[in-house]
Amino acid sequence: MDPTPGSIVRARGEGEQRWFHGGGVHTWKATAEETGGAFLLFEDRMTQGKVTPLHIHPDSDESMYVLEGEIVMHIDGTDHRVGAGGLAMAGRGVPHAFMVTSPEVRLLCLHTPACCQAFYWDASEPLAEGDEGDGVDMASVSASAEKNGGIEILGPPPFSPSEGAPLEPSEGAR
């Protein structure tokens, strides 16, 4: 990996699009190769009800900046509603999970450093233009985590079904 990253310029919608087997379309904005391993940045587009299992990233900090919509972010035992313009960051080794509570959400996901890239790559597949992806395959996600590291799945999503229902907009979503 080149230790001196170059410049990157990508417009909205630009970047490789991949269907993440955990649900959602990733548009890769900056890869480990492009940043000298400093970070991985992708846009994640998901629909209401998408949840992640409770997990940690032992070697990277994960930051999520919500562009549109709303999520509930469960960090270290506490739930936080995060709407458009809001940020949630789970530091290395901090247990977390999230759930999409709006009809759609778009967020930027930043991993520093970029050590999770192999996990996301193997747990996803390229999307043809106009394709929206096909189903959730948590076995593929677990297999990639086991093979590549970068993430440790601790257990099922920590949310009750009623938490996925849309509520009045939070401060961050107004």
Secondary structure by P-SEA (a helix, b strand, c coil): ccccccbbbbcccccbbbbcccbbbbbcccccccccccbbbbbbbbcccccccccccccbbbbbbbccbbbbbbcccbbbbbcccbbbbbcccccbbbbbcccbbbbbbbbccccaaaaaaaabbbbccccccccccaaaaaaaaaaccccccccccccccccccccccccccc
